[in-house]
Amino acid sequence: MSSSGDAQDAAARVAALESELEATLEAAVRREALNAQTIKREALNGAGALEARELRSRVDVLYQENDVLTAQARLSADELERLRQERAGGVEDQMRLVGEVGELRAHVAAVE
């Protein structure tokens, strides 16, 4: 049963991490969007070429971070699925052993 609990705990941790990463990413996107609006206004006023380049650089970094976070979320989901499959295999083995023990008990009872 503890393996099932471990898998559930792992699933809860993965879900919590994914939720936290998603919230962080959304906050970063909003912040960068606000920065982009500010830089755009400054660029329209003729003083924002440097800021526009900085914004492009920040947006590129944000996209890279998003790619990393997405990859990490996928790896976490893959690991969780692996743990689920491993647990399912363990349950099948345990059920097979229980059946064999039952057969042995029946055989011993028949011999006695």
HELIX and SHEET records of a PDB file:
HELIX    1   1 SER A    2  LEU A   44  1                                  43    
HELIX    2   2 ALA A   49  VAL A  111  1                                  63    
END                                                                             
